[in-house]
Amino acid sequence: MQSTNTEFIKAIAEDWLECECRNHPEACGFALTDRDGRNLDNNPELWIERLYRCNQCGLIVDHSTIDLDAQTVRVVGRVAPPFDD
Ligand SMILES: [Zn+2]
């Protein structure tokens, strides 16, 4: 995982994040991931931290930081496309 200057992206609801690249759940969506940016959608038993990866640009957010009043979720880093899936 690489560092990034982006601190937050928009969280409209628990299940509706909007990335800075304009991706959202009904576009490319988000994958369960880890700090290596691996797609864990098919291996949820390996999903230890509540991290999601934007399937379009690779930004990784920590869903446990979601703030629905502020409509933000904290970005923890990014991985570069192409992805492993
Ligand atoms: Zn994105």
PDB file of the backbone (N, CA, C, O) and the ligand in Angstrom, with CONECT records:
HET     ZN  A 101       1
ATOM      1  N   MET A   1       0.850  -1.195   0.000  1.00  0.00           N
ATOM      2  CA  MET A   1       0.000   0.000   0.000  1.00  0.00           C
ATOM      3  C   MET A   1       0.885   1.245   0.000  1.00  0.00           C
ATOM      4  O   MET A   1       1.857   1.336   0.751  1.00  0.00           O
ATOM      5  N   GLN A   2       0.529   2.199  -0.856  1.00  0.00           N
ATOM      6  CA  GLN A   2       1.247   3.467  -0.928  1.00  0.00           C
ATOM      7  C   GLN A   2       0.518   4.518  -0.103  1.00  0.00           C
ATOM      8  O   GLN A   2      -0.674   4.391   0.177  1.00  0.00           O
ATOM      9  N   SER A   3       1.249   5.556   0.279  1.00  0.00           N
ATOM     10  CA  SER A   3       0.580   6.650   0.980  1.00  0.00           C
ATOM     11  C   SER A   3      -0.119   7.540  -0.050  1.00  0.00           C
ATOM     12  O   SER A   3       0.166   7.475  -1.245  1.00  0.00           O
ATOM     13  N   THR A   4      -1.023   8.356   0.434  1.00  0.00           N
ATOM     14  CA  THR A   4      -1.751   9.267  -0.448  1.00  0.00           C
ATOM     15  C   THR A   4      -2.063  10.536   0.317  1.00  0.00           C
ATOM     16  O   THR A   4      -2.134  10.536   1.546  1.00  0.00           O
ATOM     17  N   ASN A   5      -2.248  11.615  -0.422  1.00  0.00           N
ATOM     18  CA  ASN A   5      -2.580  12.884   0.223  1.00  0.00           C
ATOM     19  C   ASN A   5      -4.067  13.016   0.512  1.00  0.00           C
ATOM     20  O   ASN A   5      -4.484  13.917   1.239  1.00  0.00           O
ATOM     21  N   THR A   6      -4.864  12.125  -0.054  1.00  0.00           N
ATOM     22  CA  THR A   6      -6.303  12.193   0.177  1.00  0.00           C
ATOM     23  C   THR A   6      -6.610  11.673   1.578  1.00  0.00           C
ATOM     24  O   THR A   6      -6.230  10.555   1.924  1.00  0.00           O
ATOM     25  N   GLU A   7      -7.300  12.488   2.388  1.00  0.00           N
ATOM     26  CA  GLU A   7      -7.609  12.087   3.769  1.00  0.00           C
ATOM     27  C   GLU A   7      -8.939  11.372   3.890  1.00  0.00           C
ATOM     28  O   GLU A   7      -9.076  10.426   4.665  1.00  0.00           O
ATOM     29  N   PHE A   8      -9.926  11.827   3.119  1.00  0.00           N
ATOM     30  CA  PHE A   8     -11.276  11.277   3.231  1.00  0.00           C
ATOM     31  C   PHE A   8     -11.897  11.154   1.847  1.00  0.00           C
ATOM     32  O   PHE A   8     -11.521  11.870   0.919  1.00  0.00           O
ATOM     33  N   ILE A   9     -12.855  10.234   1.719  1.00  0.00           N
ATOM     34  CA  ILE A   9     -13.791  10.288   0.604  1.00  0.00           C
ATOM     35  C   ILE A   9     -15.186  10.336   1.207  1.00  0.00           C
ATOM     36  O   ILE A   9     -15.359  10.240   2.422  1.00  0.00           O
ATOM     37  N   LYS A  10     -16.168  10.484   0.343  1.00  0.00           N
ATOM     38  CA  LYS A  10     -17.534  10.690   0.796  1.00  0.00           C
ATOM     39  C   LYS A  10     -18.203   9.364   1.163  1.00  0.00           C
ATOM     40  O   LYS A  10     -18.095   8.378   0.434  1.00  0.00           O
ATOM     41  N   ALA A  11     -18.891   9.359   2.294  1.00  0.00           N
ATOM     42  CA  ALA A  11     -19.687   8.208   2.728  1.00  0.00           C
ATOM     43  C   ALA A  11     -21.120   8.690   2.918  1.00  0.00           C
ATOM     44  O   ALA A  11     -21.446   9.345   3.908  1.00  0.00           O
ATOM     45  N   ILE A  12     -21.964   8.354   1.953  1.00  0.00           N
ATOM     46  CA  ILE A  12     -23.364   8.786   1.996  1.00  0.00           C
ATOM     47  C   ILE A  12     -24.135   7.919   2.978  1.00  0.00           C
ATOM     48  O   ILE A  12     -25.011   8.401   3.696  1.00  0.00           O
ATOM     49  N   ALA A  13     -23.799   6.636   3.001  1.00  0.00           N
ATOM     50  CA  ALA A  13     -24.442   5.658   3.884  1.00  0.00           C
ATOM     51  C   ALA A  13     -23.424   4.564   4.178  1.00  0.00           C
ATOM     52  O   ALA A  13     -22.356   4.507   3.567  1.00  0.00           O
ATOM     53  N   GLU A  14     -23.775   3.694   5.126  1.00  0.00           N
ATOM     54  CA  GLU A  14     -22.880   2.574   5.468  1.00  0.00           C
ATOM     55  C   GLU A  14     -22.459   1.808   4.216  1.00  0.00           C
ATOM     56  O   GLU A  14     -21.321   1.353   4.101  1.00  0.00           O
ATOM     57  N   ASP A  15     -23.401   1.675   3.281  1.00  0.00           N
ATOM     58  CA  ASP A  15     -23.128   0.862   2.091  1.00  0.00           C
ATOM     59  C   ASP A  15     -23.059   1.707   0.818  1.00  0.00           C
ATOM     60  O   ASP A  15     -23.230   1.202  -0.292  1.00  0.00           O
ATOM     61  N   TRP A  16     -22.804   3.002   1.004  1.00  0.00           N
ATOM     62  CA  TRP A  16     -22.705   3.840  -0.202  1.00  0.00           C
ATOM     63  C   TRP A  16     -21.548   4.834  -0.048  1.00  0.00           C
ATOM     64  O   TRP A  16     -21.703   5.921   0.508  1.00  0.00           O
ATOM     65  N   LEU A  17     -20.397   4.426  -0.553  1.00  0.00           N
ATOM     66  CA  LEU A  17     -19.210   5.289  -0.564  1.00  0.00           C
ATOM     67  C   LEU A  17     -19.052   5.873  -1.965  1.00  0.00           C
ATOM     68  O   LEU A  17     -19.400   5.237  -2.961  1.00  0.00           O
ATOM     69  N   GLU A  18     -18.531   7.071  -2.023  1.00  0.00           N
ATOM     70  CA  GLU A  18     -18.248   7.689  -3.319  1.00  0.00           C
ATOM     71  C   GLU A  18     -16.791   8.130  -3.332  1.00  0.00           C
ATOM     72  O   GLU A  18     -16.384   8.999  -2.560  1.00  0.00           O
ATOM     73  N   CYS A  19     -16.014   7.520  -4.218  1.00  0.00           N
ATOM     74  CA  CYS A  19     -14.581   7.790  -4.280  1.00  0.00           C
ATOM     75  C   CYS A  19     -14.299   9.120  -4.974  1.00  0.00           C
ATOM     76  O   CYS A  19     -15.157   9.669  -5.664  1.00  0.00           O
ATOM     77  N   GLU A  20     -13.084   9.625  -4.781  1.00  0.00           N
ATOM     78  CA  GLU A  20     -12.691  10.860  -5.457  1.00  0.00           C
ATOM     79  C   GLU A  20     -12.634  10.671  -6.972  1.00  0.00           C
ATOM     80  O   GLU A  20     -12.704  11.646  -7.721  1.00  0.00           O
ATOM     81  N   CYS A  21     -12.508   9.432  -7.425  1.00  0.00           N
ATOM     82  CA  CYS A  21     -12.489   9.146  -8.870  1.00  0.00           C
ATOM     83  C   CYS A  21     -13.904   9.011  -9.427  1.00  0.00           C
ATOM     84  O   CYS A  21     -14.079   8.700 -10.605  1.00  0.00           O
ATOM     85  N   ARG A  22     -14.910   9.241  -8.592  1.00  0.00           N
ATOM     86  CA  ARG A  22     -16.333   9.211  -8.936  1.00  0.00           C
ATOM     87  C   ARG A  22     -16.905   7.800  -8.946  1.00  0.00           C
ATOM     88  O   ARG A  22     -18.082   7.612  -9.254  1.00  0.00           O
ATOM     89  N   ASN A  23     -16.086   6.808  -8.614  1.00  0.00           N
ATOM     90  CA  ASN A  23     -16.616   5.450  -8.492  1.00  0.00           C
ATOM     91  C   ASN A  23     -17.605   5.378  -7.317  1.00  0.00           C
ATOM     92  O   ASN A  23     -17.452   6.085  -6.321  1.00  0.00           O
ATOM     93  N   HIS A  24     -18.620   4.513  -7.452  1.00  0.00           N
ATOM     94  CA  HIS A  24     -19.578   4.282  -6.372  1.00  0.00           C
ATOM     95  C   HIS A  24     -20.037   2.834  -6.478  1.00  0.00           C
ATOM     96  O   HIS A  24     -19.635   2.135  -7.408  1.00  0.00           O
ATOM     97  N   PRO A  25     -20.866   2.367  -5.550  1.00  0.00           N
ATOM     98  CA  PRO A  25     -21.194   0.931  -5.514  1.00  0.00           C
ATOM     99  C   PRO A  25     -21.846   0.389  -6.780  1.00  0.00           C
ATOM    100  O   PRO A  25     -21.696  -0.796  -7.077  1.00  0.00           O
ATOM    101  N   GLU A  26     -22.564   1.215  -7.534  1.00  0.00           N
ATOM    102  CA  GLU A  26     -23.204   0.703  -8.745  1.00  0.00           C
ATOM    103  C   GLU A  26     -22.374   0.973  -9.992  1.00  0.00           C
ATOM    104  O   GLU A  26     -22.821   0.705 -11.108  1.00  0.00           O
ATOM    105  N   ALA A  27     -21.167   1.502  -9.808  1.00  0.00           N
ATOM    106  CA  ALA A  27     -20.234   1.644 -10.940  1.00  0.00           C
ATOM    107  C   ALA A  27     -19.247   0.473 -10.835  1.00  0.00           C
ATOM    108  O   ALA A  27     -19.645  -0.682 -10.988  1.00  0.00           O
ATOM    109  N   CYS A  28     -17.976   0.756 -10.579  1.00  0.00           N
ATOM    110  CA  CYS A  28     -16.996  -0.342 -10.432  1.00  0.00           C
ATOM    111  C   CYS A  28     -17.072  -0.983  -9.052  1.00  0.00           C
ATOM    112  O   CYS A  28     -16.693  -2.141  -8.877  1.00  0.00           O
ATOM    113  N   GLY A  29     -17.557  -0.234  -8.086  1.00  0.00           N
ATOM    114  CA  GLY A  29     -17.710  -0.781  -6.747  1.00  0.00           C
ATOM    115  C   GLY A  29     -16.431  -0.820  -5.946  1.00  0.00           C
ATOM    116  O   GLY A  29     -15.391  -0.308  -6.363  1.00  0.00           O
ATOM    117  N   PHE A  30     -16.531  -1.439  -4.786  1.00  0.00           N
ATOM    118  CA  PHE A  30     -15.434  -1.546  -3.830  1.00  0.00           C
ATOM    119  C   PHE A  30     -15.272  -3.011  -3.436  1.00  0.00           C
ATOM    120  O   PHE A  30     -16.251  -3.752  -3.349  1.00  0.00           O
ATOM    121  N   ALA A  31     -14.032  -3.417  -3.199  1.00  0.00           N
ATOM    122  CA  ALA A  31     -13.749  -4.798  -2.802  1.00  0.00           C
ATOM    123  C   ALA A  31     -13.282  -4.845  -1.356  1.00  0.00           C
ATOM    124  O   ALA A  31     -12.645  -3.913  -0.865  1.00  0.00           O
ATOM    125  N   LEU A  32     -13.608  -5.943  -0.678  1.00  0.00           N
ATOM    126  CA  LEU A  32     -12.970  -6.209   0.609  1.00  0.00           C
ATOM    127  C   LEU A  32     -11.480  -6.323   0.346  1.00  0.00           C
ATOM    128  O   LEU A  32     -11.072  -6.957  -0.627  1.00  0.00           O
ATOM    129  N   THR A  33     -10.658  -5.718   1.198  1.00  0.00           N
ATOM    130  CA  THR A  33      -9.231  -5.755   0.923  1.00  0.00           C
ATOM    131  C   THR A  33      -8.418  -5.789   2.213  1.00  0.00           C
ATOM    132  O   THR A  33      -8.964  -5.750   3.315  1.00  0.00           O
ATOM    133  N   ASP A  34      -7.100  -5.862   2.045  1.00  0.00           N
ATOM    134  CA  ASP A  34      -6.178  -5.787   3.177  1.00  0.00           C
ATOM    135  C   ASP A  34      -5.125  -4.717   2.851  1.00  0.00           C
ATOM    136  O   ASP A  34      -5.244  -4.007   1.852  1.00  0.00           O
ATOM    137  N   ARG A  35      -4.107  -4.609   3.691  1.00  0.00           N
ATOM    138  CA  ARG A  35      -3.115  -3.552   3.489  1.00  0.00           C
ATOM    139  C   ARG A  35      -2.210  -3.786   2.281  1.00  0.00           C
ATOM    140  O   ARG A  35      -1.422  -2.913   1.917  1.00  0.00           O
ATOM    141  N   ASP A  36      -2.320  -4.962   1.657  1.00  0.00           N
ATOM    142  CA  ASP A  36      -1.615  -5.216   0.404  1.00  0.00           C
ATOM    143  C   ASP A  36      -2.506  -4.932  -0.811  1.00  0.00           C
ATOM    144  O   ASP A  36      -2.071  -5.065  -1.954  1.00  0.00           O
ATOM    145  N   GLY A  37      -3.759  -4.539  -0.546  1.00  0.00           N
ATOM    146  CA  GLY A  37      -4.664  -4.220  -1.646  1.00  0.00           C
ATOM    147  C   GLY A  37      -5.239  -5.431  -2.339  1.00  0.00           C
ATOM    148  O   GLY A  37      -5.819  -5.306  -3.417  1.00  0.00           O
ATOM    149  N   ARG A  38      -5.091  -6.617  -1.739  1.00  0.00           N
ATOM    150  CA  ARG A  38      -5.645  -7.823  -2.360  1.00  0.00           C
ATOM    151  C   ARG A  38      -7.165  -7.802  -2.322  1.00  0.00           C
ATOM    152  O   ARG A  38      -7.761  -7.277  -1.382  1.00  0.00           O
ATOM    153  N   ASN A  39      -7.792  -8.375  -3.349  1.00  0.00           N
ATOM    154  CA  ASN A  39      -9.249  -8.502  -3.357  1.00  0.00           C
ATOM    155  C   ASN A  39      -9.618  -9.719  -2.524  1.00  0.00           C
ATOM    156  O   ASN A  39      -9.259 -10.846  -2.865  1.00  0.00           O
ATOM    157  N   LEU A  40     -10.338  -9.488  -1.425  1.00  0.00           N
ATOM    158  CA  LEU A  40     -10.725 -10.574  -0.522  1.00  0.00           C
ATOM    159  C   LEU A  40     -12.213 -10.897  -0.622  1.00  0.00           C
ATOM    160  O   LEU A  40     -12.771 -11.548   0.261  1.00  0.00           O
ATOM    161  N   ASP A  41     -12.858 -10.439  -1.705  1.00  0.00           N
ATOM    162  CA  ASP A  41     -14.294 -10.704  -1.850  1.00  0.00           C
ATOM    163  C   ASP A  41     -14.603 -12.201  -1.772  1.00  0.00           C
ATOM    164  O   ASP A  41     -15.648 -12.604  -1.262  1.00  0.00           O
ATOM    165  N   ASN A  42     -13.682 -13.014  -2.283  1.00  0.00           N
ATOM    166  CA  ASN A  42     -13.908 -14.472  -2.266  1.00  0.00           C
ATOM    167  C   ASN A  42     -13.213 -15.149  -1.093  1.00  0.00           C
ATOM    168  O   ASN A  42     -13.276 -16.371  -0.963  1.00  0.00           O
ATOM    169  N   ASN A  43     -12.547 -14.371  -0.235  1.00  0.00           N
ATOM    170  CA  ASN A  43     -11.859 -14.924   0.935  1.00  0.00           C
ATOM    171  C   ASN A  43     -12.159 -14.083   2.172  1.00  0.00           C
ATOM    172  O   ASN A  43     -11.248 -13.573   2.825  1.00  0.00           O
ATOM    173  N   PRO A  44     -13.446 -13.945   2.487  1.00  0.00           N
ATOM    174  CA  PRO A  44     -13.807 -13.051   3.599  1.00  0.00           C
ATOM    175  C   PRO A  44     -13.211 -13.476   4.939  1.00  0.00           C
ATOM    176  O   PRO A  44     -13.133 -12.667   5.864  1.00  0.00           O
ATOM    177  N   GLU A  45     -12.790 -14.743   5.055  1.00  0.00           N
ATOM    178  CA  GLU A  45     -12.169 -15.168   6.306  1.00  0.00           C
ATOM    179  C   GLU A  45     -10.813 -14.490   6.507  1.00  0.00           C
ATOM    180  O   GLU A  45     -10.291 -14.458   7.622  1.00  0.00           O
ATOM    181  N   LEU A  46     -10.242 -13.946   5.422  1.00  0.00           N
ATOM    182  CA  LEU A  46      -8.955 -13.240   5.523  1.00  0.00           C
ATOM    183  C   LEU A  46      -9.140 -11.748   5.756  1.00  0.00           C
ATOM    184  O   LEU A  46      -8.167 -11.010   5.914  1.00  0.00           O
ATOM    185  N   TRP A  47     -10.391 -11.312   5.776  1.00  0.00           N
ATOM    186  CA  TRP A  47     -10.693  -9.882   5.900  1.00  0.00           C
ATOM    187  C   TRP A  47     -10.682  -9.518   7.382  1.00  0.00           C
ATOM    188  O   TRP A  47     -11.704  -9.649   8.056  1.00  0.00           O
ATOM    189  N   ILE A  48      -9.537  -9.061   7.898  1.00  0.00           N
ATOM    190  CA  ILE A  48      -9.359  -8.812   9.325  1.00  0.00           C
ATOM    191  C   ILE A  48      -9.740  -7.367   9.666  1.00  0.00           C
ATOM    192  O   ILE A  48     -10.537  -7.122  10.571  1.00  0.00           O
ATOM    193  N   GLU A  49      -9.158  -6.417   8.928  1.00  0.00           N
ATOM    194  CA  GLU A  49      -9.507  -5.015   9.114  1.00  0.00           C
ATOM    195  C   GLU A  49     -10.640  -4.676   8.158  1.00  0.00           C
ATOM    196  O   GLU A  49     -10.801  -5.314   7.117  1.00  0.00           O
ATOM    197  N   ARG A  50     -11.415  -3.677   8.517  1.00  0.00           N
ATOM    198  CA  ARG A  50     -12.575  -3.333   7.674  1.00  0.00           C
ATOM    199  C   ARG A  50     -12.152  -2.377   6.552  1.00  0.00           C
ATOM    200  O   ARG A  50     -12.621  -1.242   6.464  1.00  0.00           O
ATOM    201  N   LEU A  51     -11.257  -2.871   5.708  1.00  0.00           N
ATOM    202  CA  LEU A  51     -10.732  -2.055   4.614  1.00  0.00           C
ATOM    203  C   LEU A  51     -11.448  -2.381   3.312  1.00  0.00           C
ATOM    204  O   LEU A  51     -11.732  -3.538   3.001  1.00  0.00           O
ATOM    205  N   TYR A  52     -11.728  -1.319   2.564  1.00  0.00           N
ATOM    206  CA  TYR A  52     -12.316  -1.470   1.239  1.00  0.00           C
ATOM    207  C   TYR A  52     -11.418  -0.787   0.216  1.00  0.00           C
ATOM    208  O   TYR A  52     -10.831   0.263   0.482  1.00  0.00           O
ATOM    209  N   ARG A  53     -11.324  -1.404  -0.957  1.00  0.00           N
ATOM    210  CA  ARG A  53     -10.520  -0.844  -2.044  1.00  0.00           C
ATOM    211  C   ARG A  53     -11.435  -0.396  -3.173  1.00  0.00           C
ATOM    212  O   ARG A  53     -12.313  -1.139  -3.612  1.00  0.00           O
ATOM    213  N   CYS A  54     -11.216   0.830  -3.636  1.00  0.00           N
ATOM    214  CA  CYS A  54     -11.924   1.298  -4.829  1.00  0.00           C
ATOM    215  C   CYS A  54     -11.461   0.470  -6.016  1.00  0.00           C
ATOM    216  O   CYS A  54     -10.266   0.381  -6.298  1.00  0.00           O
ATOM    217  N   ASN A  55     -12.419  -0.136  -6.709  1.00  0.00           N
ATOM    218  CA  ASN A  55     -12.055  -0.996  -7.833  1.00  0.00           C
ATOM    219  C   ASN A  55     -11.661  -0.216  -9.076  1.00  0.00           C
ATOM    220  O   ASN A  55     -11.248  -0.800 -10.077  1.00  0.00           O
ATOM    221  N   GLN A  56     -11.789   1.094  -9.011  1.00  0.00           N
ATOM    222  CA  GLN A  56     -11.424   1.900 -10.183  1.00  0.00           C
ATOM    223  C   GLN A  56     -10.038   2.526 -10.021  1.00  0.00           C
ATOM    224  O   GLN A  56      -9.229   2.466 -10.947  1.00  0.00           O
ATOM    225  N   CYS A  57      -9.746   3.128  -8.853  1.00  0.00           N
ATOM    226  CA  CYS A  57      -8.474   3.861  -8.721  1.00  0.00           C
ATOM    227  C   CYS A  57      -7.558   3.276  -7.654  1.00  0.00           C
ATOM    228  O   CYS A  57      -6.395   3.671  -7.573  1.00  0.00           O
ATOM    229  N   GLY A  58      -8.042   2.349  -6.833  1.00  0.00           N
ATOM    230  CA  GLY A  58      -7.164   1.689  -5.871  1.00  0.00           C
ATOM    231  C   GLY A  58      -7.054   2.363  -4.516  1.00  0.00           C
ATOM    232  O   GLY A  58      -6.262   1.930  -3.678  1.00  0.00           O
ATOM    233  N   LEU A  59      -7.830   3.411  -4.281  1.00  0.00           N
ATOM    234  CA  LEU A  59      -7.833   4.037  -2.961  1.00  0.00           C
ATOM    235  C   LEU A  59      -8.368   3.031  -1.938  1.00  0.00           C
ATOM    236  O   LEU A  59      -9.307   2.287  -2.222  1.00  0.00           O
ATOM    237  N   ILE A  60      -7.764   3.016  -0.746  1.00  0.00           N
ATOM    238  CA  ILE A  60      -8.186   2.089   0.305  1.00  0.00           C
ATOM    239  C   ILE A  60      -8.704   2.900   1.490  1.00  0.00           C
ATOM    240  O   ILE A  60      -8.030   3.808   1.976  1.00  0.00           O
ATOM    241  N   VAL A  61      -9.913   2.561   1.948  1.00  0.00           N
ATOM    242  CA  VAL A  61     -10.521   3.267   3.071  1.00  0.00           C
ATOM    243  C   VAL A  61     -10.769   2.295   4.222  1.00  0.00           C
ATOM    244  O   VAL A  61     -10.925   1.090   4.027  1.00  0.00           O
ATOM    245  N   ASP A  62     -10.799   2.862   5.424  1.00  0.00           N
ATOM    246  CA  ASP A  62     -11.081   2.094   6.637  1.00  0.00           C
ATOM    247  C   ASP A  62     -12.532   2.335   7.030  1.00  0.00           C
ATOM    248  O   ASP A  62     -12.876   3.397   7.549  1.00  0.00           O
ATOM    249  N   HIS A  63     -13.379   1.346   6.779  1.00  0.00           N
ATOM    250  CA  HIS A  63     -14.816   1.519   6.993  1.00  0.00           C
ATOM    251  C   HIS A  63     -15.164   1.747   8.457  1.00  0.00           C
ATOM    252  O   HIS A  63     -16.235   2.271   8.763  1.00  0.00           O
ATOM    253  N   SER A  64     -14.275   1.359   9.363  1.00  0.00           N
ATOM    254  CA  SER A  64     -14.559   1.560  10.793  1.00  0.00           C
ATOM    255  C   SER A  64     -14.516   3.040  11.165  1.00  0.00           C
ATOM    256  O   SER A  64     -14.945   3.412  12.258  1.00  0.00           O
ATOM    257  N   THR A  65     -14.004   3.893  10.270  1.00  0.00           N
ATOM    258  CA  THR A  65     -13.912   5.336  10.547  1.00  0.00           C
ATOM    259  C   THR A  65     -15.085   6.107   9.951  1.00  0.00           C
ATOM    260  O   THR A  65     -15.083   7.338   9.953  1.00  0.00           O
ATOM    261  N   ILE A  66     -16.079   5.396   9.444  1.00  0.00           N
ATOM    262  CA  ILE A  66     -17.174   6.086   8.762  1.00  0.00           C
ATOM    263  C   ILE A  66     -17.875   7.050   9.718  1.00  0.00           C
ATOM    264  O   ILE A  66     -18.138   6.717  10.874  1.00  0.00           O
ATOM    265  N   ASP A  67     -18.168   8.237   9.222  1.00  0.00           N
ATOM    266  CA  ASP A  67     -18.869   9.270   9.990  1.00  0.00           C
ATOM    267  C   ASP A  67     -20.032   9.757   9.124  1.00  0.00           C
ATOM    268  O   ASP A  67     -19.843  10.559   8.210  1.00  0.00           O
ATOM    269  N   LEU A  68     -21.227   9.266   9.420  1.00  0.00           N
ATOM    270  CA  LEU A  68     -22.368   9.581   8.555  1.00  0.00           C
ATOM    271  C   LEU A  68     -22.887  10.997   8.779  1.00  0.00           C
ATOM    272  O   LEU A  68     -23.608  11.519   7.928  1.00  0.00           O
ATOM    273  N   ASP A  69     -22.546  11.633   9.894  1.00  0.00           N
ATOM    274  CA  ASP A  69     -22.904  13.043  10.070  1.00  0.00           C
ATOM    275  C   ASP A  69     -22.060  13.914   9.158  1.00  0.00           C
ATOM    276  O   ASP A  69     -22.576  14.799   8.476  1.00  0.00           O
ATOM    277  N   ALA A  70     -20.760  13.659   9.149  1.00  0.00           N
ATOM    278  CA  ALA A  70     -19.851  14.409   8.276  1.00  0.00           C
ATOM    279  C   ALA A  70     -19.840  13.855   6.852  1.00  0.00           C
ATOM    280  O   ALA A  70     -19.332  14.495   5.932  1.00  0.00           O
ATOM    281  N   GLN A  71     -20.400  12.671   6.682  1.00  0.00           N
ATOM    282  CA  GLN A  71     -20.391  11.958   5.397  1.00  0.00           C
ATOM    283  C   GLN A  71     -18.964  11.734   4.893  1.00  0.00           C
ATOM    284  O   GLN A  71     -18.632  12.036   3.746  1.00  0.00           O
ATOM    285  N   THR A  72     -18.134  11.197   5.785  1.00  0.00           N
ATOM    286  CA  THR A  72     -16.761  10.907   5.405  1.00  0.00           C
ATOM    287  C   THR A  72     -16.362   9.509   5.863  1.00  0.00           C
ATOM    288  O   THR A  72     -16.929   8.949   6.801  1.00  0.00           O
ATOM    289  N   VAL A  73     -15.373   8.970   5.168  1.00  0.00           N
ATOM    290  CA  VAL A  73     -14.690   7.771   5.606  1.00  0.00           C
ATOM    291  C   VAL A  73     -13.208   8.013   5.334  1.00  0.00           C
ATOM    292  O   VAL A  73     -12.845   8.591   4.310  1.00  0.00           O
ATOM    293  N   ARG A  74     -12.359   7.569   6.252  1.00  0.00           N
ATOM    294  CA  ARG A  74     -10.947   7.908   6.182  1.00  0.00           C
ATOM    295  C   ARG A  74     -10.196   7.020   5.189  1.00  0.00           C
ATOM    296  O   ARG A  74     -10.379   5.804   5.149  1.00  0.00           O
ATOM    297  N   VAL A  75      -9.354   7.663   4.398  1.00  0.00           N
ATOM    298  CA  VAL A  75      -8.489   6.967   3.445  1.00  0.00           C
ATOM    299  C   VAL A  75      -7.208   6.552   4.167  1.00  0.00           C
ATOM    300  O   VAL A  75      -6.624   7.349   4.901  1.00  0.00           O
ATOM    301  N   VAL A  76      -6.775   5.319   3.964  1.00  0.00           N
ATOM    302  CA  VAL A  76      -5.541   4.860   4.620  1.00  0.00           C
ATOM    303  C   VAL A  76      -4.393   4.684   3.628  1.00  0.00           C
ATOM    304  O   VAL A  76      -3.245   4.528   4.044  1.00  0.00           O
ATOM    305  N   GLY A  77      -4.675   4.704   2.337  1.00  0.00           N
ATOM    306  CA  GLY A  77      -3.602   4.574   1.353  1.00  0.00           C
ATOM    307  C   GLY A  77      -4.164   4.221  -0.002  1.00  0.00           C
ATOM    308  O   GLY A  77      -5.361   4.358  -0.253  1.00  0.00           O
ATOM    309  N   ARG A  78      -3.287   3.764  -0.868  1.00  0.00           N
ATOM    310  CA  ARG A  78      -3.770   3.342  -2.175  1.00  0.00           C
ATOM    311  C   ARG A  78      -2.853   2.293  -2.757  1.00  0.00           C
ATOM    312  O   ARG A  78      -1.677   2.207  -2.404  1.00  0.00           O
ATOM    313  N   VAL A  79      -3.402   1.497  -3.651  1.00  0.00           N
ATOM    314  CA  VAL A  79      -2.608   0.583  -4.456  1.00  0.00           C
ATOM    315  C   VAL A  79      -2.854   0.963  -5.914  1.00  0.00           C
ATOM    316  O   VAL A  79      -3.923   1.461  -6.269  1.00  0.00           O
ATOM    317  N   ALA A  80      -1.859   0.723  -6.741  1.00  0.00           N
ATOM    318  CA  ALA A  80      -1.968   1.123  -8.136  1.00  0.00           C
ATOM    319  C   ALA A  80      -2.611   0.027  -8.968  1.00  0.00           C
ATOM    320  O   ALA A  80      -2.266  -1.147  -8.828  1.00  0.00           O
ATOM    321  N   PRO A  81      -3.550   0.408  -9.841  1.00  0.00           N
ATOM    322  CA  PRO A  81      -4.055  -0.566 -10.808  1.00  0.00           C
ATOM    323  C   PRO A  81      -2.907  -0.974 -11.746  1.00  0.00           C
ATOM    324  O   PRO A  81      -1.931  -0.227 -11.827  1.00  0.00           O
ATOM    325  N   PRO A  82      -2.959  -2.084 -12.443  1.00  0.00           N
ATOM    326  CA  PRO A  82      -4.060  -3.047 -12.435  1.00  0.00           C
ATOM    327  C   PRO A  82      -4.056  -3.895 -11.169  1.00  0.00           C
ATOM    328  O   PRO A  82      -3.009  -4.102 -10.555  1.00  0.00           O
ATOM    329  N   PHE A  83      -5.226  -4.382 -10.785  1.00  0.00           N
ATOM    330  CA  PHE A  83      -5.370  -5.134  -9.570  1.00  0.00           C
ATOM    331  C   PHE A  83      -5.191  -6.623  -9.835  1.00  0.00           C
ATOM    332  O   PHE A  83      -5.100  -7.059 -10.983  1.00  0.00           O
ATOM    333  N   ASP A  84      -5.142  -7.379  -8.773  1.00  0.00           N
ATOM    334  CA  ASP A  84      -4.865  -8.821  -8.879  1.00  0.00           C
ATOM    335  C   ASP A  84      -6.098  -9.630  -9.236  1.00  0.00           C
ATOM    336  O   ASP A  84      -6.057 -10.860  -9.225  1.00  0.00           O
ATOM    337  N   ASP A  85      -7.198  -8.951  -9.555  1.00  0.00           N
ATOM    338  CA  ASP A  85      -8.416  -9.711  -9.809  1.00  0.00           C
ATOM    339  C   ASP A  85      -9.023  -9.294 -11.120  1.00  0.00           C
ATOM    340  O   ASP A  85     -10.062  -9.822 -11.515  1.00  0.00           O
TER     341      ASP A  85
HETATM  342 ZN    ZN A 101     -11.513   5.522  -6.708  1.00  0.00          ZN2+
END
